[in-house]
Amino acid sequence: MTLDERKRLILESIIKDYVETAEPVGSRAMVKKHNLKISAATVRNEMADLEDMGYLEQPHTSAGRIPSQKGFRYYVDCMMEKENLDEHETEILLHLLDDSYEELNELVQKIGQFLSQITNYTSFVVVPSVRLSNFKFMQLIPIERGSTLLVVVTDMGVVLHRKIGVPLSISASELELLGRLCNRILAGKKLDEIRRSDLQSLREELNQRRKVIDRVLEAIDNLLDSSGKEKVLVSGALKIMNEPEFKNVDKLKKVLAFLEEENLLIEMLPDNIGDNVDIRIGQENKAEDIQELSLVFSGYKTQGEQGKIGLMGPIRMEYWKAAGHLESVREIIEEIIRKRF
């Protein structure tokens, strides 16, 4: 249903005031604050109509009104104007990313942290699987006696790593030799095309170091299995604690537990997300534990694959800011990935 201009003005005013204060909005206060050219009685009548239409709710008999989820949805779909990053904010982000990041994970995590800080909401970035990437090189880095770090780098700048145990007798130069031989056989191959035959070639060539090779190749095997999975990077999870809606410890625990489970967040987002910003308000979210939250998210493109980036906050969310800032950041991510990766 389309609202007339007066109802739209009153709905927007109530949404903006409620987002700011988390308190029900009364007619007299609204007329005074927004300098409306209508009486408080007229505003009350319009508020009653909006309540009957399902766009407003009255928490208590004597209280003012608050927007319903339907009211927020109408505002987002029919009235909202996005607030993109301004020139100064864009410069801050570009300066933050001015360093030469070799890892895609590190780059998108920096962007997620910036997005969380500038909006004061929890951000999440889903890094796409790297199954289509090519093996670029690997390195074995001694970290302590009996342990070394296996690092595998793809041509898209994604870094995979795993700690493995090695015999105390093996030297750093021998580990370097193993790394060179692995690179010679595996370089340039797609991660999901590295066959057991390739790994067997290494075993045969380095038979005298069977125990170490077995551990290295087992670790590579495990990394290849995990490389086909999306990874979630969350920033600002504790910002939810600042919202009055989540002073209840049980509510907060549910949300934080949800954020710890990568699969839950991935499963909740659509498989294919386009360039447009999508907004899911409260009960529109499938997962029961976050039906008192809203998600604002979009997709970003890497070479041949798609990642996802978004914000999570209370239903009483600055959707205009969250959607606009996210849109700006998504464009910057894609531009940087095109140039660097």
N, C-alpha and C positions, 0 to 999 in steps of 0.2 A: 504494500500500500504506500502511495506517495503522500508525504506530509506537506501541508501548506507552509509558507515561509515563516509564519509566527511559531508554529510547532517545531519547525526545524531549528529556529533560533533558540527556543527554550530548551530543546533536547541537547543541543550543542553546549549551551551554557551550563546545564546540569552536569554533563559529562566532564567538561573541563574543570569545574569546581570540585567534583567528586574525585577525579584523578589527583587533584592537587591536595585535598584535605582528608580523603577517606571518610568523610562525614556526610550524612544526608543533607540535602540542599533545600532550604526553605525559600518560599516565594519572596518575602520581604528582603532577605539578604541578597537574593539574586538580582532583584530590581535595582537595589542600591549599588551593588558591585559592578554590574554591567551597564548601569545608567540606561535601563530600558525605558522606552517612552510609553509604557503601559502600566496600569495599576497592579498592585500585588494581588488583588482579587481576580483580575483577568488572568494573571499568571497561574494562580491556583486552579482556576477552571481549566486552563490548557493542560496543566499538570495532571489533573484528574482524567482528562480525555486521553492523554498519553499513557496513563496507567491502565485505563480500560483497554487500550489497544495493545498492551503488553510491552511497551517500551520503557516504562518506569515501574519501580516497586516502592512500597512504603514499609520500611522495616518495622516501625512502631506506629501506633495510631496517632500519636502527637508529633511524630517526627516529620521531617521533610522527605523528599524522594531521592532515590538513587537509580542509576541506569540499570536496567535488566540486561541479561546477555543478549536478548533480542534487540534492545536499544543500542548496545555497542555494535552489534552486527549491522544494523541499519546505518549507523554513523559511518562505519568503516566502508560499507559498500556504496553508499549514496552521497555522503557529505564530506568525507575526509580529504584534506589536502596534505600530501606528504611533505615532511620537513627534511630536505636533504642536507648532507654535510655542507657547511659553508666553506668559503675559500680558506680561512684560517685553519679550520679543522682538517681539511684535506691536506694542507701543507704539513700539519703535524704528523698525519699518518704517513705521508710520503717520506718525510724526514726519518720517521721511525723505521721505515723499510729501506732506508738508503744503504744500509750495510749489504754486502754481497752474500745473501743466504744461499748455501749450496743444498740445503735440505728443504723440500716442500713442506714437511711437517713443521719445521721451525718457522717458516714464513707464515703459514696459515694460523699457527698458534699465536704469533705476534698480532696478527690482524684480529683474531678472536678476542685477545686481551684488550686491544684498543676499543673494539666495539662494546665490550662489557663496561669499560671505564667511562666511555663517553655517554652511554645510555643509562648506566646504573642498573642494568639487568644482567642476568646470567646469559652468557653466550655459549653456543656450541658450534663446532665445525666438524663435519664428517669428511674425512680424507678418503678419497676413493681407493678401491683396491688397486694393487699395482700389477695385476696378473698380465696386463698387456705390455708392461715395461720390459726393456732389455736389461740383462745383467751387464753392468759396466765394469766393476772390479770389486774385489774383496780384499780385506786386510786382517791379519791376525796380530792383535796388540797385547803384549804381556801386561797384566795388571797387578799380579802378585804371584808368589811362588805357587806353582801348581794350577794356575788359572790364566786364561787368556780370553780376550774379547774378540769374537768373530763379527766383523762389520761387512755387510754387503750393500753396495751402492748401485742404484739403477740409473738408467740414462735420463730419467725424469727428476733426479735429485732426491729420490726417496731413500732413506737410510734405514736398513734393518740390522739389528744387532742381537747377539746372544752370548752370554758368558758360558764358557765350557772349561772342563777340567783337562789338564794335560800332565804327563809325567814330569816329575821334578827335574829329570835329566835333560829335557829338551831345551835347547838354547834359543835366544831371540833370532839368531841368524837362520836357524833351522825353520822357525815359524815363518820367517820372511820367504824362505825358499818354497815352503808349502803354498804360501799365498801366491807367489809368482806362477807356480805350476797350475794352480786352480784357475787363475786368471787367463792363462794361455788356452785352456780347454773350454772354459765357460763364457769368455767375453763375447758379447754381441748376441748371445742367445736370449730369446724371450724366457721370462721366468717360468712360465707354465709349459715351456717346451724343453726344459732341461730334463733329459731322460736318465733313467738309471744307468744306461750304457755309458753316458758321459761320466757319471760318478764312478763307474767301474773302471774306466780308463785311468782315472786318478789312483784308484786303489792299486792297480797293477803297476803303475809307474812308480808308486811310492810304497811298495810292499814292505820295505824295511822299516817304515814308520807306521805300521798297520794300526796300532792302538790310537795314535793321534789322528790319523786320517779318518778312522772310523768315527771318532767323536766330531771332527770338523764336518764330515759329510752328513752325519746324522743331524747336526745343528743346521746345516744348509737345507737339508730336507724339511726340517721343522719350520724354518723360515719361509720356505717356498709354500708350505701349506698355509701359513698365516698371512702371506702376502696377498692372497685372494680375498681377504676380509677387509671390510671398511673399518676405519679407526675413528673414534670419537674423541675430540679434544674439547674439554669444558673449561670455561674461565668464569670467575666471579660467582661460583655456586653459593657462597655465603651471603651474597647481596640479597637473597630472598629473606634473610633474617631481618633486614631493615624494613620490610613491609609489615604494617600493622596486622594484616590478615593472617600472618604466619607467626604471631607471637605464641600461638598454641604449639607446644613442643611436639605433640604427636603429628600434627599437620606437617611441621617442618621436617621431621624424621622421614616421613613418607616421600617427600620431594627429594631430599638428599639421597635416600636409598635408591630412588628411581634414577637419579643422575649417575650413580655408581655403576649401573648396569647398562653397558654400551648397547647391548642387543635390544633392550626395551626402547631406547630412543630411536635407534635405526628402524626398528619394526613399525614404529608409530608414524614415521615420515613416508610419504609416497615414494615408490621406486624411481619414478621419473618426475623430476621437478624442472619446470621451465625457468625462464629468466624472470618471470613476474614474481613479485613478493606475495606469498600466501599467508593468510592469517587464520588461525584456529582459536576460537574463543571458548574457554571453559569446557563445557560438556560436549563440545564438538570434538574434543580429543578422545581417542579410543581408550587410553589407559586411565583407569579409575583414579589412580593415585595423583594424577595431575589435572583433574577436572576442575580444580579451583585456580588453575593457571591458564595463561594464553601463550601460544607459540606464534612467532613471526619468523618465516623462513623463506629461503630462496635457493636455487641451484647455482653453481658456478662451474665453468668448463675448464678441464685440463686437457692434455693432449689425448683425445679419444675417449675420455672418461668424464664423469660428472661427480663433483662433490656437492656438499650441502652446507649451508651456513644459516644460523638463526639465533633468535633471542627468546628467552623464556622469562615471563614475569607474571604479576598478578593480573586478574581480569581487569582490574582498575589500572590499565596500562596506557602510557602515552603512545598509542598506536601510530599517530602521525609522525612522531619522532622515530620510533622503532623501525617502521616500514621505510621511511625516507633514508635514514642513516644506513640501514641494511642494503638498500638499493645502491647507494653510492659506493659502499665498501665492496659489494659484489663486483661492480664494474672495475674497481681498482685491482682487485684480486686477479681478474681475468687478464687485465692489461699486463700486470707484472709477470704472471705465469707465461704469457705469450713471449715476453721479452727474455726471460731468464731460463725457462725450461723448454 
